[in-house]
Amino acid sequence: MSAAPQPGAALPRDTFSRFLFEGAGVRGARVHLAATSRAIVAAHPYPPALARVLRELAACASLLAGSLKFDGTLIVQLAGDGPVRLIVVECSTSLALRATAQWDEARVRALPPDASLHDLAGGPASARLAITLDPRAEGAMTQGIVALEGGSVAAMLEHYLGASEQVASRLALAQAGDDVAGVLVQRLPGAAGHDDEAWREASAALDAADMAALGLAATSDAGLTALFPGRDLRVFRPVAPHFACSCTQGRVEGALRIAGRQEIEAALAEQGRIEVVCEFCGRAYLFAPDEARALFAAAPGAAPTRH
Ligand SMILES: [Zn+2]
């Protein structure tokens, strides 16, 4: 389904849509996250530099996941032993987002407030940044490694898309408060020589765009037209990105069963109850001693308990 750009039509503040340059071999996507990025950074008391990087990764994850052809999840994961030890940003193809991170407060505080993802991670010697695609029912998971370079998250993702998808890509991100806006343009594979000019124009437009221009392009069709003047754009139906966590009582119970009876008894002896807090959304799952023990007594197919 598609719609012609309508001047002045404002979109919801959490919005995503794909678009095409008609007849010019360039495709793109735009995203604006407001309530969603606020919910993401509200999960933990993130240091400002880490919160900024999380918002940027959430915008990137939306731009990539919203363009996938299968039903599943895209996961951006950083793991290492730098100042930030772990980042997980998950975005489903229906644009349900959640994220979490673990960091060393003192080491992050020692970095400048504008520290890059490279600095937060401690560089490629300390950490690994990967993008995993999980198509659920439709096949095996695939994973690509993003080179952890200096510079912006947008530049890192541009290189990744160029290398992994073999598609020339330009990505611009901008933030104001908790709002983050992003526009991605890609040169369609097999684009002919006469599309060079459209591609150069699209790249130059992203180079020149500031937060105001990107924010407008992401939240109104008139703004998108203004970003790429003189181009005939086909804008696809918008999708609403939103914060959603996939944690459930059942999954927490499963995790407790995997932890094992011994572990649970030790925690009960220490705290008198079991409390599991979801790292993504902060929801607390509480188990009284009899409820925790019942997980092992009643679990169908559970390993027999030794006495
Ligand atoms: Zn949760």
Residues whose N, C-alpha, C, O or C-beta is under 5 A from the ligand:
A	BS01	ZN	C245 C247 C278 F280 C281 R283
